[in-house]
Structure formats: C-alpha cells, structure tokens
C-alpha cells in the first residue's frame, strides 16, 4: 500500500490523499484553495481513481472532485447529508469562480449520478479496501474515515472536533488499533478558550453594538457556522433583531431534512424560526441600516451577500464585524482581520467599523488533538497535514516527543509505502 500526498501539506486548503493498493486506488478528498483564483492539489488521472471518499462538503476538501467525473467510472462515497451539501457548495463555486475551473456544471451532474450517500458507521467495500465513516463533529454530515486494506488500518481524521458544540455532537474517538493516521493540524499550536465563555462574550458584544445603534455583520460559512451563531443567539435569548442571508438559507432547508445529524434539533428549529430570512434586495437595503445582527456567507468575505453588507457596514464606527471562522491567508477576511482593511469594489479601504474575532472553531485545538492521540491504540505512523507549516511541523514534533509516535509533516508529492 502507498499514500501519495497531493495537497494540504504544510498548508490549509486543497486537501487530497491517494491511497494505492495492488487491486485499486481510493482518493481521500480532493479540494481547492478557495482564493480568487483557486489552487488545486497535484493532478491525478481519473482513470487511476476507483473511488473518491469525501469527509465533508467544504470546498477545501470537495471543490475539485468533479474533475473525476468527466466520464462515469469513478464512484463517490460520503454521508448522505454531505452529498447534498457538496452539490450546493460546488454549484455556488461554479457561479463565482467558473472562469477559473477546469470543469463545468455537467461534470457536477455526472458526479451526483455516481454519488453514494451513506449513513455514519456504514461500511463499504472498494477494490482491495474497506471503508467506514465515523462522526467528525466539524460540520453537519462530516466524517472521519477508517480505511483498511493489505493488512494496514488507516485513520484519516478529515477536519475533526472532539468537543460538543450547540449544533453538533463531538467526534468519535474510539478508532480501534491503527497503523497509520493522517491528521489535521489547523490549530495544533493553540488551545481554544472554553466554548461557553466565547458564546457569552459574543452575545454581550452583539448586544453592545446594537444598543449603541449599530449593525453587527457576522460573515459565516453557510454550512455549520451560520447555524451555530444563530443557535448561540437563541440560547441566550438575544433581544434584538437577527437576520440571515445567502446560501445559509438553502443549508437550513437541507438540515431540516437531516436533523439526525444535529445535537439538538429543537434548538436548531427554534433558532431558524425566530430570525428574519433575507430573500430580497429590499430586505437587504433595509436590514443593513437597522440596528441588528446579520449572519451572512461568505465566511471569508470572498463572495456572497456578506460582501454587500461589508460595503456599507465597514464605513460606520457604530457598526462592527465579527470574524468567527478560520481565514485563509490572502482572503479578504484575513486582510480585514490582520490589517483592518476591507476590499471594496476591488480597492482596499480602511475600515471604520469595530472588528473583533471570536473563536467559534469547529477544529480540535492542541489539547484535544494530543488527548485524542493519547487514546489511540497501537503505534501508528502519523502524518500531520491541513495546517500551516509551523503547525504541521510542531504537531509532528510533539507527537514524537510527548507520545513516542513516529510522526512527520509530509510535503506535497511525498509517497509513503507500508
């Protein structure tokens, strides 16, 4: 068996890992770097892939998968909810970035025809391999994957969160004995503050902004983060207007049909039913001038309705913008967070609105990652991916020194045999 590291090595984005056996090949994720001109993992010939196993719908894991469905011989496996959410996100990706993409809508339709929606813990067989999807706690429908073949047992964590959130249950951590682990490292060099503390601070800040006559913009990923923020405001009985816009509304509709993936379906339903859902430009023009909280994709301000809101809200010191999601370097959200500059009509403008960051991460931090590895059975070879270079290298060093595991931070193009 061989693993080829195609992307997400010493970086966040464009995840892709090819597992090769004597009988067949399985691809674990195949995403993009969601910047203005998307970057892709190393190329793999579609004829060399028997199946794609997708951990979750975010574009940095799913965005390049249609490349493998120009002909219909490859199979796609993911949870049934992930299949629906992936179609939603890639459709939007084609609208925003289609000029830069080497596939078209017809290839997405081919992908959907070859997609197999699974339930968590369901086991499938691929040529020379078996696979099982476990709860990952990252976004609705997300999964870690256990892959077995040729006497080797592999865990690919995908993006994993081993703590409960309001929206989701914590990830499974009972993996059995393992020979290989491919683990994310997004926050391997940081510990997250207690979630309840973050919730209370966020709600208090939102109250302050609205009560001084301002509007609070919360750019949030349409899948997971937008709904979590709505749940937080509902949990604490936030007394002021809350609105939600953009593709998050379509996500809500899907989640109402897959409530078994949610930790507290009742809280989710009450949260969505109690806010204003923005579906017209007249509503947008009104709400952006109303003291309120507006939850809107895109989470990194790359596109979507949040770009419209940012244009107005960033000009007024009464207003505020809260960053609640990871911001990839080079995105407008990261520029706003680091420099207080908004990209308006393609030009950088100094922001007058207050900018604050709240750690609503759905990734495990350093403490949770180390605890997870301390509980793993066996002495697996560990590959640290999906983090910036410092985090990937640091996590590999800590796993080697503190737990005694053979851990490395691979580079793009590395091939490891077992």
Secondary structure as UniProt FT lines:
FT   STRAND          2..7
FT   STRAND          16..20
FT   STRAND          25..30
FT   STRAND          32..33
FT   STRAND          39..40
FT   HELIX           46..48
FT   STRAND          51..53
FT   HELIX           59..62
FT   TURN            63..64
FT   HELIX           65..69
FT   TURN            72..73
FT   STRAND          75..79
FT   HELIX           80..97
FT   HELIX           98..100
FT   HELIX           105..113
FT   STRAND          115..118
FT   TURN            120..121
FT   STRAND          123..126
FT   TURN            127..128
FT   STRAND          129..135
FT   TURN            140..141
FT   STRAND          143..149
FT   TURN            150..151
FT   STRAND          152..156
FT   STRAND          180..184
FT   TURN            188..189
FT   HELIX           195..211
FT   TURN            212..213
FT   STRAND          216..219
FT   TURN            222..224
FT   HELIX           225..235
FT   TURN            236..237
FT   STRAND          242..245
FT   TURN            246..247
FT   HELIX           248..256
FT   HELIX           259..261
FT   HELIX           265..273
FT   STRAND          276..277
FT   HELIX           281..287
FT   TURN            288..289
FT   STRAND          293..296
FT   TURN            299..300
FT   HELIX           305..313
FT   TURN            314..315
FT   TURN            317..318
FT   STRAND          320..323
FT   TURN            329..330
FT   HELIX           332..339
FT   STRAND          341..344
FT   TURN            345..346
FT   STRAND          347..350
FT   STRAND          354..357
FT   HELIX           366..374
FT   STRAND          381..385
FT   HELIX           389..398
FT   HELIX           399..403
FT   STRAND          406..408
FT   TURN            412..413
FT   STRAND          415..417
//
